[in-house]
Amino acid sequence: MTRLILATRNTGKITELRAILADAGLSHELVGADAYPEIPDVKETGVTFAENALLKAHVLAQATGLPAVADDSGLCVEVLGGAPGIFSARWAGRHGDDQANLDLLLAQLSDIDDPHRAAYFACAAALALPDGTERVVEGRLTGTLRHAPAGTHGFGYDPILQPDGETRTCAELTPAEKNAISHRGKAFRALAPIVQELLG
């Protein structure tokens, strides 16, 4: 069985990706980057989700000699011109502080009425092989931002994005419901057959 490295140490994301890729029919052994503590975190210096995803995947593939899959994803708010975008995980200044990021974004949007709270989650999913081969695909989940968080599932901005056609936020959906419609689900389901084709 081919080992495939997932270029993240975020346990929520690793769990989610394992479920999505297994549902898509991938039988590869999926291991998070936390299995390789000696490899430093990759600086996300790209200006797009795709650039950052490829950057992370290539660094891990080179460091481990194994195929690596990475994603870069975030929340794009229309009234903010697409921000936080690639800065979603560090919007409040410190990387990965979900609560601070949520609080800051809600404060910035506090006087914005419902018709102008359109936003979407974007995800670029990348595969890099040790020989330099690369592929990248993208997925999106559109919705509206709530004025207050709701729900306990998921992570990041899930408690405030209500997907189009839904009455619940992403954090109120079950993991299976969320994976079926999410930006990450769409991107990784599109990547799965490419992984299968390149790795067998």
N, C-alpha and C positions, 0 to 999 in steps of 0.2 A: 504494500500500500504506500503510495507516495505521500510524503509529509508535506503539508502546505502551511506556510507560516502566515498568520494573520498579524499584520503590522499595527497592533494596538495592545496596550496594557490595560485598557478599560474593560473591566470584567463584564459590565452590562452589554457592551458592544460585542465582546467575544461570544457570549451566550446567544445574542441575537443573530450574529453571523453564522454560528454553528447550526442554528435552527433553520435559517433561510437556505443555506447551502445544502443541508441534508434533505430538506423538502424539495429542493431543485434536482435531487438525484446524485449529488456528488458523494462519493464514498471515500474520499481522501481523508487522511488523518489531519485534523485541523488543530494547530497549536498556536497559542497567543505569543506575542513577543516577550511576555513575562518569563517564558521558558529559556530565554537568552538574556539574562540580566547584564551580561558583560557588554552587550551592544547598546551604545548610548541612544537616547531619544533623538529622532531626526528633527532638525530645525525646519519648520514649514516656511520656506522662503519663496514659494511660488505665489503667483498673483491670481490663480484660479484653483478651483477644487481639483481639477484634473492634474494640474502641475504638481500640487502637493501630494496627491495620491500616488502618482508615478514616482516622485522623489522618495517617499517612504518605502514603496515596494522595491525599488532598485537597491536602496541601501541594505535592506534586509536580505534580499536575494544574494547580493555580493558578499555580505558578511557571513551568511550561513551556508552558501552553496546550494540552497534549496529554493524552489519556486515560492514567491511571496505575493500575498494579496493585501492590498491596502485600500482604505477609503478616506476621502476627506469629505466632510459634509457639514452643513450648517443651515441656519435660518436666514432667509432673505426677506426683508420687510419692504414692501413697495414704497411706502411713504418715507422711508429712510434711504431711498435710492439703492436698495438691495443689501444694505447693512443689516445685521452684523456680518453676514456672508462668511468669508474665510476667517474672520476674526471671532466667530461665534463662541468658541470654547474659551476665549480670553477677553471677552467683551468688557468685563468689569476690571480687567487689568491682570488678574492672576489666572493662569491656565487651569481649566477644569473646575472652577468654583461655580457649580450650577446655580446655587441659590443667589449668589451675588450677581451673576449674569442675568438671571430672571428678574431680580428686583430692579436692576438698572434699566433693562429694556422696558419693563412696565412703567417705570417712572418717566422715561423718555416719551412714552406713548400715552401718558395719562389724560391728555386733553384731545386725543384723536378719537373721533366718533366711529361707530361700528362700520359704516359704509367704506371707511378709508383704512381699515385694519387688515387688508389683504396681505398674505405672506405665503411663502412656500419653503418647505425643506428641500434642499438640493443635496445630491450625493454623486460623487464620482468614485467608481470602483475600478481599481487598477490591478493588473496581474503583471509581474515582472519575473523573468527567468534568469538564472545566473549567466546565460549567454547573451543577455541584453535584450532579448525579445520582450516586447511590451504590448499590452492592450489596455484600453480604458473605455468604459461605458458610463452613462449617466442616468439618473432617475430623479423624479420630482414628486412631491406631494403638496398640492395646493390647499389652502384653507384660509381661515380668519383667526386673528389673535383675540383671545378672551381678555377681559380686564383683570381677572384674578386667576391664579392657578387652580386646577381641579384634577384630581386623580393621583394615584400612587404608583402606577406602573411606569416603565420606561425611565428616561433620564434626560438631561439637558433641558430643552425647551418644550418637551412633550406636554407638560401640564398646561400650556397656554395656546397651543395650536389646535384648533377645531377643524378637522379636514372637511372639505366641501362635501355636502350630502350627509354629514354626520351631525348628531346632536351632542356628541361627547368629544372630549379632547383626546389627543393621542395617549395621554397618561391614564385615561379612563377605559381605553380599549384593552382587551386581553392581549398578551404578547402575540398570539396567533393572528388575531384580528389586525393588529398593527402591522405585523410582517406582511400580511396579504396586500396591504395598500401603500406601505411606506416607501419613501424615496430610496432607502437602503435596500428594501425588499426588491423593488423594481430593478435597481442597478445590479444587485448581486444575482438575481435570477437571469438577467441578461448576460452576466459574466460567466455563469456556471457552464453553459455549453462551450464557451471559448476555452475554459480551463480543461474541460473534458477532451476537446479537440487537440489541444497542445500537449496535455499530459497523459491522455489515454485513460 
